[in-house]
Amino acid sequence: MQCIFCKIIKKEIPADFISETDTFVIFKDIEPAAPIHYLIVPKEHIQSIAHLEGNHKEILASLIYGARDEAKKIGLKGYKLVFNVGREGGQVVDHLHLHLLGGWQNDGDIDHRKIPL
């Protein structure tokens, strides 16, 4: 049985795709916690940060650079990058993913109850 992100990557489940490379996809979160809330998801199924192996360094770097490049492309001056690890850390889908959150006009607009600090 594949996880929901694997199905999204294979386009078996629709998603609002922003970008795609050989390594990852970027799509909009269906329950956004910020004006801009994208998920950067590796195409290889890796359960979480806790399950990374030495051969995953390039994948991890590509997620971070992909988030940075997308933020720059859409003109975000400031943003948050968040990895949740395990249920106790707020991870809901057991497939490694990076949250790109931004689009606030100033810090007072951020709902810190929804966004990890």
RAFENUR-V861980 format. One record per pair of residues at least 12 apart in sequence whose C-alpha atoms are under 7 Angstrom apart, sorted by the first residue. I is the first residue (numbers start at 1). J is the second residue. Records with the same first field share a line. If there is no record, write none. Layout:
I: J / J
//
This chain:
5: 95
6: 45
9: 25 / 43
15: 27
16: 28
23: 42 / 43 / 59
24: 40 / 41 / 42 / 43
25: 40 / 41 / 42 / 43
26: 38 / 39 / 40 / 41
27: 39 / 40
33: 114 / 115
34: 101 / 102 / 103
35: 102 / 103 / 104
36: 101 / 102 / 103
37: 99 / 100 / 101 / 102
38: 99 / 100 / 101
39: 97 / 98 / 99 / 100
40: 63 / 67 / 97 / 98 / 99
41: 96 / 97 / 98
42: 59 / 97
45: 95
46: 95 / 96
47: 94 / 95 / 96
48: 85 / 94 / 95 / 96
49: 85 / 96
50: 85
63: 98
67: 100
76: 102 / 103
78: 102
79: 100 / 101 / 102
80: 100 / 101 / 102
81: 98 / 99 / 100 / 101
82: 98 / 99 / 100
83: 97 / 98 / 99
//
